[in-house]
Amino acid sequence: MFSLNDIEKIISVMTEVILKNEVYFCELDSAAGDGDFGMSLAKGFRELKNEWNNLDRSDIGAFVKSCGFVIAEHCGGASGPIWGGAFKAAGKYAAEKSTLSLAEFAEMMQSAADGIMKRGGAKPGDKTLLDALVPAIDALKVAAAAGDDKQTALKAGASAAVKGAEATKNMIASRGRASYVGERSLTYPDAGAAALGIIFTSIAETAI
């Protein structure tokens, strides 16, 4: 089971990874994007860290949703609506829940992915963060069905996210700024997908 405290730890680790890798994530983005992805993302999560003690902790959904509002408002560029929207959708799924089973955690993540797809119109294979997120969610669902513990499940999810991010090197971007450079986006991973691989790995190693 995931408690509110577990979810707090996960988002806290996520925040620290994003702030630590701000420059690196910009470098990843500079290959085929604007080169500001890390900075845009860090703006929102830096504010989230500042607001940490003021967030709604009445239940898991309320906490995740309140994170989403801060991220949506303060992340720059497309990151605000995409990442903020993902958190809001996840929070909506977890509304009034004080704990989540592994299967429910996977479904909360699925809600986040669905929120991203609805917001941006992207789908797996478009060379976006979904190419890391969706495989990670699928791995979590498999782990839940197999009765694995959450540590094993998170490691499986992280591995799938990293593999998914690596696979974006062989894709031509059809969404976002990278789509403007067409085939020149080949050989470079999508910055958002690569970031999620790094984030998931750190969560699996340190959060739970």
C-alpha positions as CSV (number, residue, x, y, z in Angstrom):
1,M,0.0,0.0,0.0
2,F,1.1,3.6,-0.7
3,S,0.3,6.0,2.1
4,L,0.1,9.8,1.9
5,N,3.6,9.8,3.4
6,D,4.9,7.5,0.6
7,I,3.4,9.8,-2.1
8,E,5.0,12.8,-0.4
9,K,8.4,11.1,-0.5
10,I,7.9,10.2,-4.2
11,I,7.1,13.8,-5.2
12,S,9.9,15.2,-2.9
13,V,12.4,12.9,-4.6
14,M,11.0,13.9,-8.0
15,T,11.4,17.6,-7.1
16,E,15.0,17.2,-6.0
17,V,15.9,15.3,-9.2
18,I,14.4,18.0,-11.3
19,L,16.2,20.8,-9.5
20,K,19.5,18.9,-9.5
21,N,19.3,18.2,-13.3
22,E,18.0,21.6,-14.4
23,V,21.1,22.2,-16.6
24,Y,21.3,18.7,-17.9
25,F,17.7,18.6,-18.9
26,C,18.2,21.8,-20.8
27,E,21.2,20.2,-22.6
28,L,19.0,17.2,-23.5
29,D,16.4,19.6,-24.9
30,S,18.9,21.7,-26.9
31,A,19.5,18.8,-29.4
32,A,16.0,19.2,-30.9
33,G,14.0,21.6,-28.8
34,D,14.3,25.1,-27.4
35,G,16.9,24.1,-24.8
36,D,14.8,25.5,-22.0
37,F,13.0,22.4,-20.8
38,G,15.1,21.9,-17.6
39,M,14.7,25.6,-16.7
40,S,10.9,25.6,-17.4
41,L,10.4,22.5,-15.3
42,A,12.6,23.6,-12.5
43,K,10.7,26.9,-12.1
44,G,7.5,25.0,-11.2
45,F,9.1,22.5,-8.9
46,R,11.2,25.1,-7.2
47,E,8.0,26.9,-6.3
48,L,6.5,23.5,-5.3
49,K,9.4,23.1,-2.8
50,N,8.7,26.6,-1.5
51,E,5.0,25.9,-1.0
52,W,5.6,22.4,0.3
53,N,4.4,23.0,3.9
54,N,1.3,24.8,2.7
55,L,-0.1,22.0,0.4
56,D,-3.4,20.3,1.1
57,R,-2.8,17.0,2.9
58,S,-6.4,16.1,3.7
59,D,-6.0,13.0,1.4
60,I,-3.7,11.7,-1.3
61,G,-5.8,13.1,-4.1
62,A,-6.0,16.6,-2.5
63,F,-2.2,16.6,-2.0
64,V,-1.4,15.5,-5.6
65,K,-3.9,17.9,-7.0
66,S,-2.5,20.8,-5.0
67,C,0.9,20.0,-6.3
68,G,-0.6,20.1,-9.8
69,F,-1.9,23.6,-9.3
70,V,1.5,25.0,-8.3
71,I,3.3,23.2,-11.1
72,A,0.7,24.4,-13.7
73,E,1.0,28.0,-12.6
74,H,4.8,28.2,-12.3
75,C,6.4,25.9,-14.8
76,G,7.4,27.7,-18.0
77,G,6.4,26.9,-21.6
78,A,4.4,23.8,-22.4
79,S,5.6,22.1,-19.1
80,G,3.1,23.9,-17.0
81,P,-0.1,22.6,-18.7
82,I,1.4,19.2,-19.4
83,W,3.0,18.3,-16.1
84,G,0.5,20.3,-14.0
85,G,-2.3,18.7,-15.9
86,A,-0.9,15.2,-15.2
87,F,-0.8,15.9,-11.5
88,K,-4.3,17.3,-11.5
89,A,-5.6,14.2,-13.4
90,A,-3.8,11.9,-11.0
91,G,-5.2,13.8,-8.0
92,K,-8.7,13.6,-9.3
93,Y,-8.3,9.8,-9.5
94,A,-7.0,9.6,-5.9
95,A,-9.7,11.9,-4.5
96,E,-10.6,11.1,-0.9
97,K,-8.1,8.1,-0.8
98,S,-5.9,7.9,2.3
99,T,-4.0,4.8,0.8
100,L,-3.5,3.3,-2.6
101,S,-2.9,-0.3,-3.5
102,L,-0.2,-1.0,-6.1
103,A,-2.9,-1.5,-8.7
104,E,-4.6,1.8,-7.6
105,F,-1.2,3.6,-7.8
106,A,-0.7,2.3,-11.3
107,E,-4.2,3.5,-12.2
108,M,-3.4,6.9,-10.7
109,M,-0.4,7.1,-13.0
110,Q,-2.6,6.0,-15.9
111,S,-4.9,8.9,-15.2
112,A,-1.8,11.2,-15.3
113,A,-0.9,9.8,-18.7
114,D,-4.5,10.1,-20.0
115,G,-4.4,13.7,-18.8
116,I,-1.3,14.4,-20.8
117,M,-2.7,12.8,-23.9
118,K,-6.0,14.7,-23.6
119,R,-4.1,18.0,-23.0
120,G,-1.5,17.7,-25.8
121,G,-3.0,15.3,-28.2
122,A,0.2,13.2,-28.1
123,K,0.3,9.4,-28.0
124,P,3.0,6.8,-27.5
125,G,5.3,6.8,-30.5
126,D,5.2,10.6,-31.0
127,K,8.6,11.0,-29.2
128,T,7.4,12.6,-26.0
129,L,7.5,11.9,-22.3
130,L,4.7,9.4,-22.9
131,D,7.2,7.0,-24.5
132,A,8.8,6.6,-21.0
133,L,5.7,7.1,-18.9
134,V,3.4,4.6,-20.6
135,P,5.9,1.7,-20.4
136,A,6.5,2.5,-16.8
137,I,2.8,2.3,-16.1
138,D,2.4,-0.9,-18.0
139,A,5.2,-2.4,-15.9
140,L,3.5,-1.2,-12.7
141,K,0.3,-2.9,-13.8
142,V,2.1,-6.2,-14.5
143,A,3.8,-6.0,-11.1
144,A,0.5,-5.4,-9.4
145,A,-1.2,-8.3,-11.2
146,A,1.8,-10.5,-10.1
147,G,1.4,-9.5,-6.5
148,D,4.8,-7.9,-6.3
149,D,5.8,-5.5,-3.5
150,K,6.0,-1.8,-4.3
151,Q,9.8,-1.7,-4.3
152,T,10.0,-4.4,-6.9
153,A,7.2,-2.7,-8.9
154,L,8.9,0.7,-8.8
155,K,12.2,-0.8,-10.0
156,A,10.4,-2.5,-12.8
157,G,8.7,0.8,-13.7
158,A,12.0,2.6,-13.7
159,S,13.6,0.1,-15.9
160,A,10.7,0.3,-18.4
161,A,10.9,4.1,-18.3
162,V,14.6,4.1,-19.1
163,K,14.2,1.7,-21.9
164,G,11.3,3.7,-23.3
165,A,13.3,6.9,-23.2
166,E,16.2,5.2,-25.0
167,A,13.8,4.0,-27.7
168,T,12.9,7.6,-28.5
169,K,16.4,8.0,-30.1
170,N,14.9,6.0,-33.0
171,M,11.8,8.1,-33.4
172,I,11.1,11.2,-35.4
173,A,9.3,13.8,-33.3
174,S,5.7,14.6,-34.4
175,R,4.8,16.7,-31.4
176,G,6.2,19.8,-29.7
177,R,9.2,21.9,-30.7
178,A,11.2,18.9,-31.8
179,S,8.7,18.2,-34.5
180,Y,9.9,21.3,-36.4
181,V,13.4,19.7,-37.0
182,G,11.9,16.4,-38.4
183,E,14.5,13.8,-39.1
184,R,17.2,15.8,-37.3
185,S,15.5,14.7,-34.0
186,L,16.7,11.2,-34.8
187,T,19.6,9.8,-32.6
188,Y,18.6,12.2,-29.8
189,P,16.3,11.0,-26.9
190,D,13.3,13.1,-26.1
191,A,14.2,15.3,-23.2
192,G,11.0,14.7,-21.3
193,A,11.2,10.9,-21.7
194,A,14.8,10.9,-20.6
195,A,14.0,13.1,-17.6
196,L,11.3,10.7,-16.6
197,G,13.7,7.8,-16.8
198,I,16.1,9.6,-14.4
199,I,13.2,10.6,-12.1
200,F,11.7,7.1,-11.9
201,T,15.2,5.6,-11.3
202,S,15.8,7.9,-8.4
203,I,12.3,7.2,-6.9
204,A,12.9,3.5,-7.1
205,E,16.3,3.8,-5.4
206,T,15.4,6.3,-2.7
207,A,11.7,7.0,-2.2
208,I,10.2,3.9,-0.7
